[in-house]
């Protein structure tokens, strides 16, 4: 698959089919790709917590917030993620935000290549998730990557008049306006 196709397929999906579930082996394969990606100073400060059982997914979901521009919206019970990869900072280091972004993008591209999708979530109740899953003390929970088989259509479109707010149309399709290339390159 060409990189441009893979990138355009990799959207922020927020609604998922209950089956098929990615499963632990697939999550491990995606994290394996993330560990091979670039890391500032090759410090490799990230660690991962794989959430794949229905019980653990149910423990994480209530502590997530979704689609800030779609006020009050959350996935319906039959649309919730079927897996999560929690991105953690190992004890004793600076918060590795650039590494986290690289790792999450790598995870999502790997998921997209296999017909899955997901959403990076920073708006999470960290202490509650750590407690619910028994994550060892000292690890900082940075992000959750929600994953599953997408059950929604996300359409890329050109932004008009600088309006980049994503929205759901009457046909329930999720529209994602992107700024024109010419407006991004300054020279």
Beta strands, then each sheet from edge to edge (+ up, - down):
strand 1: 16-17
strand 2: 46-51
strand 3: 83-89
strand 4: 117-121
strand 5: 140-150
strand 6: 154-158
strand 7: 167-168
strand 8: 174-178
sheet 1: 1+ 5- 3+ 2-
sheet 2: 1+ 5- 4+
sheet 3: 6+ 8+ 7-
end
